[in-house]
Amino acid sequence: AEIVRAAIKSLFSHIKTSYELEVCFSFEDSLKRIAKIPYNYNIALLNMDDENVAIKLTEAVFKQDSKTTIAYMGGDYETLSNLLMFRPSAAISYSAQQTDLMRTIYSLYKEQQKHNHHFLIRNRDEIERIPYEQIDCFESSNRKVYLHTSADTKIYEFNAKIDDVMKSITAPNFIRCHQSFLVNLANVRRIDKTARQFIMFSGKTADISKRSLTEVSDYFEKYAKSGQ
């Protein structure tokens, strides 16, 4: 557990991504934790030393969230062969070195990103999911963040720092172009360098800081040429 914790900490510090790790040492504690899995992204590393336990834990994970990425840990590969029906994404040996662990966990992280097509807004009374492809930009003002979409005129408001929003986004298309703006390049129609603004397909605009104009313009040009 300590080796895995160290590998995960090193990996996510390196790629500057926030994470939450919880380690369970008993079957009962694992079941309790699985029951609390939210519907946003997750990776479950399950011990496969006891086949029956591994099967029960896997079934519990899939019942709670079918999009969770599963990886088995242990040294019994005969047991692993009986667990392949669950289509695990990886098998991690107890003898794996930290660099190998980091490489494997990073691949699990990238796989899980493919499933995360929504941004989660948490307010006091509700939780709401907004598809990334509908998000034009995030704007911060007076300790609040305002999410602007291309789908409608509604503006979603929630309490957060835009730095924390940037860390939580799992889609690759977002760029910080201003102290107060975080933009989805997939929804940008053009850039107006004179006005220092991104013009979205929806007609909405997002400011670009003078200091970052050259860097942001170059990045947008490379993005546009890539055909993403």
N, C-alpha and C positions, 0 to 999 in steps of 0.2 A: 504493500500500500504506500509506503514512504517513497519507494523508487518511482512508482507511477505518479504520485503527487509532485515529486520534484521534476519529472519530465514534463508534466502538464504545465506547471508553473513556468518552467523555462521556455516552453514552446509559446504560450500565449503572451508572455512578456516580450518575446522576440517579435511576434507578429502584431503586437499592440492591440490585442483583443481581450475584452473582459470575459470572465467565465465564472461559473460557480461549481464547486466540486464538493460532493458529499460521499463519504466512505462508510459503508455498512459492514459490520463484521459478523452478523448473524442473519439467518434466513428470515426471521420475524421482522427484524429491523429493515431488511431489504424490502419486504412486502409493504411495510408501512410507508417507506420512502417512495416506492413505485406508485402507491395510491395517491401521492401528492404531485405526480408529474403533471405539469401544465401542458397546454397544447402548442407551446412554441418549441424550439429546437432542443434536442436531447441526444446524448450518446450514453449508452449503458454498457459498462464493462462488467461482464458476469463471470464468476468462477465456474469452471466446468469440471471440477474434481469429483463432484457428486452429480451424476447424470440426472437423477430424478429432481434434485433441487434446481439444476440448471434449466430443465424443461419447465418447471413450475414458475420460475422467475421470468423466463422468456415469455411464457404465455401471459403472465401478469402484465409485463411491459406492453405487449402488443394489444392487450385488452384496453389498457389505459391510453396508449398513444401509438397507433400503428406506424407512425412515421419515425419513431425512435430508431436510431442506428445501433445495431447490436454487434458487440465484439466479445469473444470468449477468451478467458485467461486460464492458463494452467499448463500441465505437461502431459495429460492423458489424451493422446490423439485418436485413440480408439473410441473414446467417448465423443470426441469432436465429430467423428464420422457419423455418429447417430444424431448429432445436432444440426447437421447440414440442411435438414428439411426446413429449418428456420431462416436459411439463407443469411448467415452472419456475414458481416463486412470484413471481419479480420479475426485471426487467432493470434494471441500474444503469449509467447512462452515465458515462464518464470525466469529463464536465463537471459532474456532480452536485455541488451545494453540500452542506456538512456537515449543514445542517438537513434537506435532502432525504434524505441518506444515513441519518440518525438515524431519520427517519420510516419509511423503507423497512425498515431493519434491525429496528426495533421491531415492525413488522407481521409480519416473518419470525419473530421471537421469540415473538409471541403465537400464531402459527400452530403453531409447534413445541410450544408448551405443551400444545396439544390432544392431542398424541401421547404425552405423558409421563404415563402413568397409574400409574407405579410409583415407589416410593422405593427407592433402591439402598443396600444395606448391604454394606460392604466390610470383611471380616475377613481375617486372615492367610491362611487356607486356603480361603476361599470368597467368592463374591459372590452375594447373594440379592436378589431383587426382591419387594417387598411392594406390592400394589395400594393406592393411596391411599384408596379407598373402604372398605378393611378396617382402616385405622389409626384407632384411637380417640385416642391421644395419645402424645407423647414425654415421658419423664420423665428428668431428669438427677440423678445422685448420684455423688459420689466419682469425678469425672472420667470417668464412663461415662454412656451414654444407653441408656434402656430403652424399646423400642417396644412399646406395648400394642395389640393388635388386637381387633376385634369378632368375628373369625371363629373364634378358638380361644383357649385359655388359655395358649398359649406366649408367653413374653416374649423378644423379640429384644434381645440385648445387644451393644453395640459401643462402641469408643473414639471419642469425639468431644465437641465442645463444643456445647451446645444452640444457641448463637448461630450456629454454622456449619451446623447442621441447618436452622435457620430460613432461612438464605440459600440453601440448596440445594433447598428444596422448590419445586416448580413448580405445585402445585395452589393455587387461590386461597382455600380454605376454612379455612386454619390461622391460629390466633391465639395469641400469647404471652400467657398469663393469669397467669403466675407465674414467678418466677426459675427454677423447676425444671420447669415444665410448658408444653408446646406442644400445643394441642388442635385436633382436626378438628371444626369446627362442624357439618359435615354429619351427624356421628354423635351429636350432643348431643340428648338428649330434653328436658331442662329445666335450669334454673339454680336452685340453692338459695342465696339470698343470705345467709341466716342462717348456714349452715354454710360459706359461701363456697366452693362446689363446683359444678362441672359434673357432671351425672348423664348418663351415656351410655345409649344404647338397650341396650347390652350389660349395663348395671348397674354398670359400672366408674365410678370417679370421678376427677376431676382438680381439684386445689386452685386457688383464685383468690386472689391477694394482696389484702390489705385496701386497699392503695394504688390498685390498678387495678380494684376491684370495680365502681364506677359506670361507668367507661369500657367495661369488658368487658360489663357488663349491657346498656348501650345498644347496643353493637355487635351483641350476640347478638339483641336484639329486632329490630333493623333487618334482620339476616340472616334471621331467622325470617319476618318479614313479606314479605321479597322472594320467598319461595317457592323458594329455591334448594335 
